[in-house]
Amino acid sequence: MKSSSDRPSWQSDLKVIQSWREAGEKIVFTNGVFDILHVGHVTYLDEAKKRGHRLVLGLNSDSSVRRLNKAPNRPIHTELDRKRVLQGLRAVDLVLVFDEDTPLDLIASVQPDVLVKGGDYDPSCTDANDKSYIVGSQEVMEAGGLVAVLPFVPGHSTTGIIEKSRTTT
């Protein structure tokens, strides 16, 4: 297993992002685990991309997923596999893996024009201890950026898919 010190730095990727910004392109950022890709994810990422020109995705590393304690035996797919699948999506311009418990350092490095999260978050929440708080939202807004929350696609969730697969086998 790789430690965060073994990971390539984001420096070259941040230079790419800076070149996009210098070309006048609006940078959109979102993050997540994206363990079992489904129509809800693809719809979400397509909608996020519509808020700007370039979509940068922060992907939780395997160890950060385990620390999130999403469910036993998660992630199902390795970070390298998840990254490869996400990079194959038309909406996604760049995938950056982060190992911290939150994407705050990555968001601060990327400095997105728009920060996007899914429907269980609240852009007006300012309590960092609240589950609906959007990490990085204050920093993005203070820099003049926007924060957007997109609705879930009903009936599509990774947890639901895992539960369904357990009941049908």
N, C-alpha and C positions, 0 to 999 in steps of 0.2 A: 504494500500500500504506500502511496506517495504521501509525503508530508507537504505542508504548504511551502516549506523551503525548497522542496524538489520541483515545484511547479515552475513553468516558465513565467517570467514576469509579464505584467501587462504593458510594459513600456512600448513595445512596438505596436501593439493594438491601440494604445492611447494616441500614438502618433497618427495612425490611420484615422481615428475619430477626429483628431484635430484638423487633419486635412479636409475631412468632410465639412467640418464647421467653417473652415476658412473658405470653402467653396459655397458657403451660404446655406448649407443643408441643416435642417432641424433634426436633432438627435433625440430619439425616443428610447427610454430604458424601461425594462421590466426584469423581473427575476423570479426564480422558482426552482422546483425540483424537476418537474417534467419527466417523471419516472416511466409512466406508461402513456405514451402519446395517444391522444384521442381527439375526436372532433371538437370537443370543448376547447382544448389547447389550440388547435389550428385556427378555430374561429377567433379566439382571444388574441392570438398573435397577429392575425390578419387585421383585426380591428385596431390593435395597438399601433401597427405600422401606419395606418391611415392618419395618425396624429402627427406625422412628420415625414421626413425623407429616409431616415436610416433607423433601423431597429437594432439596438444592442441588448442582448439578453445575458443577465447574470445567472449562472447556473450553480446551484449548490453542489459542492463537492460531495463525494460519498461520505466522508467523515462528518461533514456538517449536517447531512440528511440524518445520519444516525443520532447525532446530538439533538436534532429537532424531535426525535422520538415519534415520528409520524405513525409508525406501525412496526410490528416485529418483521424482521427480514427485509427491511427497506434500506437502501434502494434495491429494487429488483434488477435494474440495469446499471452498469457501471457509469461513472461520470464520462468516461471516454466514449462509450456507446451512446449515452444520452446526448452528448455534445455533437457527435457525428450526425445523428438523426435530425437534431434541431438545425444544424448547419445546412441540411438538405432542403429546408423549407424556404419557399420563395420570400416570405415576409421577413425572415431573419437575416440580417446583414453580418452580425458578429456575435459569437458566443464566448463569454469570459467566465471561467470557472473560479469561484471564490470559496475559500475554506473557513472563513469566519462564521460566527453564529448568525450574523446579519450582513446584508450587502452594503452597509453604510460606507465603509472605506472605498468600495468599488464605485458607489454612486458619487462620492466626493471626487474620485479620480476622473470619472467619465463626465461629470457636470452636465447631465442631460437637460435638454430644453423642456422635455415632458417626461414625467415619471408615471407609469401606468401599473395598476394592480387590479386584481379580480374583485368581484362583487361582495366579498365578505370583509372588505376594508372600508374605512370611512376617512375621506380626505380632510374632514373638519376635526377629527380627533387629534388632540395635542398631548395626550397622556401616553408616553412611550411604554408604559406597562400594560396598556389596554391591548387586547388581541386585535382590535380593529385599527390600531395605529399603523400608519404607513411609514416604515423606516426610510429616512432620507427626505421625507416630504417637507419638513421645515427648511432643510438646507436648499432644496430645489426651489421652493417658493421664495426664500430670501435672496436667491440669485436671479430672481425674475422669471423662473420657470413655472410650468403648470403641473398639476397633479390630477390624474384622471382615474376613475374607477369604472371598470367595464363589467356588465352583468355576466353571470354564469350562463352557459347553455344548459337549460334544464335537462336533468337525467343523465348528465355526463360528468363523471368524476373518477379519478384514479381509484379512490377508496371504494366507490360503488362497483367499479369493474372488478377489483380484487375480491370483494364480497360475493359478487355474482359468480365469479369463477369457482369459488369455494363451494357454493351451493349446487352447482351444476356438475360437479365431478364426483 
